[in-house]
Amino acid sequence: MDGINFASDAQLNHYIRLKLKGMAPTQFVDIDALRALYVYPSVKVLFELIGWDRFLNIKAVPTYNRLTLEFLATLKVNMNAKTITFRAYGV
């Protein structure tokens, strides 16, 4: 499916279910909304304190549907072993 070789039918079925749901573009900080709510100065200070100030200037960025769907379809979380596994670009 879409050039991806899945390790199991379960992964393929999960991929198909996810793909049918659709995907929205990546979200970004809406500076105008923050200003309208009078919280922009506080948010800006908080972002600067944690070193994330450059993220305030990011606008819409591409969404990598195929890669995201492959990641989600193959994601496995093992809480006992405290590990996660997934595939990206077939690896």
C-alpha positions in Angstrom: 0.0 0.0 0.0 1.5 3.4 -1.0 4.9 1.8 -1.5 5.1 0.6 2.1 5.9 -3.0 3.0 4.2 -3.7 6.3 5.4 -6.4 8.7 1.9 -7.6 9.3 -1.7 -7.4 8.1 -2.5 -5.7 11.4 -0.2 -2.8 10.5 -1.6 -2.6 7.0 -5.2 -2.5 8.3 -4.3 0.1 10.9 -2.7 2.2 8.1 -5.8 2.0 6.0 -8.1 3.0 8.9 -5.9 5.9 9.7 -5.7 7.0 6.0 -9.5 7.0 5.7 -9.7 9.4 8.6 -7.8 12.1 6.7 -5.2 14.4 8.1 -5.1 18.2 8.9 -2.1 20.4 8.3 0.4 21.0 11.1 -0.8 23.5 13.6 1.1 26.7 14.4 0.9 29.5 17.0 -1.7 32.1 16.0 -0.1 35.4 17.1 -3.2 37.4 16.2 -5.3 35.2 18.5 -2.8 35.5 21.3 -2.9 39.3 20.9 -6.7 39.4 20.8 -6.7 37.5 24.0 -4.1 39.8 25.5 -1.8 36.9 26.4 0.9 37.3 23.7 3.4 39.1 26.0 3.1 36.4 28.6 3.3 33.5 26.0 6.3 35.2 24.4 8.2 35.4 27.7 7.4 31.8 28.5 8.6 30.6 25.1 11.8 32.6 25.5 12.4 31.2 29.0 12.3 27.6 27.7 14.2 28.4 24.4 11.2 28.0 22.1 10.9 31.6 21.0 11.7 30.7 17.4 8.6 28.6 17.3 6.4 31.7 17.7 7.4 32.7 14.1 6.5 29.3 12.4 3.6 29.5 10.0 1.9 26.6 8.3 4.4 23.9 7.4 4.0 20.8 5.2 2.3 17.8 6.5 3.9 14.5 5.6 0.9 12.3 5.4 2.5 9.1 4.2 5.3 9.2 6.8 3.0 10.1 9.6 0.6 7.3 8.7 3.4 4.8 8.5 4.7 5.9 11.9 1.3 5.6 13.5 0.4 2.3 11.9 3.6 0.7 13.1 4.0 2.3 16.5 4.3 -0.2 19.4 4.6 0.9 23.0 5.9 -1.6 25.6 5.3 -0.1 29.0 7.0 -3.0 30.8 10.3 -2.7 28.8 9.9 1.1 28.6 10.5 1.0 24.8 8.7 2.1 21.7 9.3 0.8 18.2 8.1 2.2 14.9 9.0 2.3 11.2 9.8 5.3 9.0 10.5 5.1 5.3 10.4 1.3 5.6 13.2 1.1 8.2 
